[in-house]
Amino acid sequence: MAKKATGKGKSGGKKSGAKAKGSSGSKRMDAGDAFVKLLQSPLAAELVAVAATAALASLAEHGFTSKDGTSTGKRAGRAVKAAGKAAASAVGRRLGNEIDEIRKAAKTAKA
């Protein structure tokens, strides 16, 4: 259980924690800022779109209607599992393509 904060304690300002500026005066990025920048990148948005499209296509392929009137719980579970696999596979392919393009660009820059 957490202790209740009181008004008593250390005074004199903030002494610990991450510094916003280094000794040379340049800004330092913490992990939170880096994560936010990553989420705002066009590649992250494209990967989410690729995953969603693949998952939706997989779900549409399986369908959810029952032909004999029985419960579709197990079929729905299998369809969702297949959709997750399809999304992961699509993201893996897209990342592989991006890495290949980066390698090609690096080779041409070296040569």
C-alpha positions as CSV (number, residue, x, y, z in Angstrom):
1,M,0.0,0.0,0.0
2,A,1.3,3.4,-0.9
3,K,2.1,5.9,1.8
4,K,0.2,9.1,2.0
5,A,2.0,12.2,0.8
6,T,2.5,14.9,3.4
7,G,3.5,18.5,3.3
8,K,6.6,17.8,5.4
9,G,9.8,16.4,3.9
10,K,12.6,17.6,1.6
11,S,12.7,21.2,0.6
12,G,15.0,23.1,-1.6
13,G,13.6,22.2,-5.0
14,K,14.0,19.3,-7.3
15,K,17.4,17.6,-7.1
16,S,16.9,14.3,-8.9
17,G,15.5,13.1,-12.1
18,A,16.3,13.4,-15.8
19,K,17.8,16.7,-16.9
20,A,16.3,18.4,-19.9
21,K,19.6,19.8,-21.0
22,G,23.0,18.2,-21.0
23,S,26.2,19.8,-20.0
24,S,26.8,21.0,-23.6
25,G,23.4,22.7,-23.7
26,S,21.8,20.3,-26.3
27,K,18.4,18.8,-25.6
28,R,18.2,15.2,-24.5
29,M,15.2,13.1,-25.6
30,D,13.8,10.8,-22.9
31,A,12.1,7.5,-23.7
32,G,8.6,8.9,-23.5
33,D,9.4,11.5,-26.2
34,A,11.0,8.9,-28.4
35,F,7.9,6.6,-28.1
36,V,5.6,9.5,-29.0
37,K,7.7,10.3,-32.0
38,L,7.7,6.7,-33.1
39,L,3.9,6.5,-32.9
40,Q,3.6,9.7,-34.9
41,S,5.8,8.4,-37.7
42,P,4.3,7.6,-41.1
43,L,5.7,4.1,-40.9
44,A,3.8,3.3,-37.7
45,A,0.6,4.6,-39.2
46,E,1.2,2.5,-42.3
47,L,1.9,-0.6,-40.3
48,V,-1.4,-0.2,-38.4
49,A,-3.3,0.2,-41.6
50,V,-1.6,-2.9,-43.1
51,A,-2.4,-4.9,-40.0
52,A,-6.0,-3.7,-39.9
53,T,-6.6,-4.5,-43.5
54,A,-5.2,-8.0,-43.3
55,A,-7.2,-8.7,-40.1
56,L,-10.4,-7.4,-41.7
57,A,-9.8,-9.5,-44.9
58,S,-9.2,-12.6,-42.8
59,L,-12.4,-12.0,-40.8
60,A,-14.4,-11.5,-43.9
61,E,-13.0,-14.7,-45.4
62,H,-14.1,-16.8,-42.4
63,G,-17.5,-15.3,-42.0
64,F,-19.7,-15.5,-38.8
65,T,-22.9,-17.0,-40.1
66,S,-23.9,-20.4,-38.8
67,K,-25.4,-22.8,-41.5
68,D,-26.9,-25.3,-39.1
69,G,-28.0,-22.8,-36.4
70,T,-25.4,-23.9,-33.8
71,S,-23.2,-21.6,-31.7
72,T,-20.5,-19.8,-33.6
73,G,-18.3,-19.2,-30.5
74,K,-15.6,-21.6,-31.5
75,R,-15.7,-20.5,-35.1
76,A,-15.5,-16.9,-34.1
77,G,-12.5,-17.6,-31.9
78,R,-10.7,-19.4,-34.7
79,A,-11.5,-16.5,-37.1
80,V,-10.1,-13.9,-34.6
81,K,-7.0,-16.1,-34.1
82,A,-6.5,-16.3,-37.9
83,A,-7.1,-12.6,-38.2
84,G,-4.3,-11.9,-35.7
85,K,-2.0,-14.2,-37.5
86,A,-2.8,-12.5,-40.8
87,A,-2.1,-9.1,-39.3
88,A,1.2,-10.2,-37.8
89,S,2.3,-11.7,-41.1
90,A,1.4,-8.6,-43.1
91,V,3.3,-6.4,-40.7
92,G,6.3,-8.7,-40.8
93,R,6.3,-8.6,-44.6
94,R,6.0,-4.8,-44.7
95,L,8.8,-4.4,-42.2
96,G,10.9,-6.8,-44.2
97,N,10.3,-4.7,-47.3
98,E,11.3,-1.5,-45.4
99,I,14.5,-3.1,-44.1
100,D,15.4,-4.3,-47.6
101,E,14.9,-0.9,-49.0
102,I,17.1,0.6,-46.3
103,R,19.8,-1.9,-47.0
104,K,19.7,-1.2,-50.8
105,A,19.9,2.5,-50.1
106,A,22.9,2.0,-47.8
107,K,24.7,-0.1,-50.4
108,T,24.2,2.5,-53.1
109,A,25.4,5.2,-50.7
110,K,28.6,3.2,-49.9
111,A,29.4,2.5,-53.5
